[in-house]
Amino acid sequence: MINFLNQHIYIFLSLAFAVSSQLIIKWKMLDNSYNDFSSWQDRYLFAFSMLINPYIISALIFSVLAGVTWMIAMTKFELSYAYPFTVFSLIFITLFSIIFFEEQVNAHKIIGIILIVIGIFSISRGS
């Protein structure tokens, strides 16, 4: 197990950075609603004003780090092997959305996530 984790560390780091970035962005956007802005100009001004928010800046940095660690992972694995692991971000986003944002989950989502995990396990065993 330790060997597997060591070999896949850059894939996992990429996922952690990407998930963190999305969660931070969602967290900071909770204070606002699309309907708070009367025109498309106001919406764009708001979006660009968020670029100076320290949390959004950290989320953007995490996105860059996700890309960098993914590039390193691509030097170690075939894309067809590594890419299915990115689906774990869906699992983590779903779990953290339930925990932090009190989002609802239904049976279809749970079944889908279980099928995804089975598929990833199958793919990782096949290589």
Buried (B, 14 or more C-beta within 10 A) or exposed (E): EEEEEEEBBBBBBBBBBBBBBBBBBBEBBEEEEEEEBEEEEEBEEBEEEBEEEEEBEBBBEBBEBBEBBBEEBBEEBEEEBBBBBBBBBBBBBBEBBEEEEEEEEEEEBEEBBEEBEEEBEEBBEEE
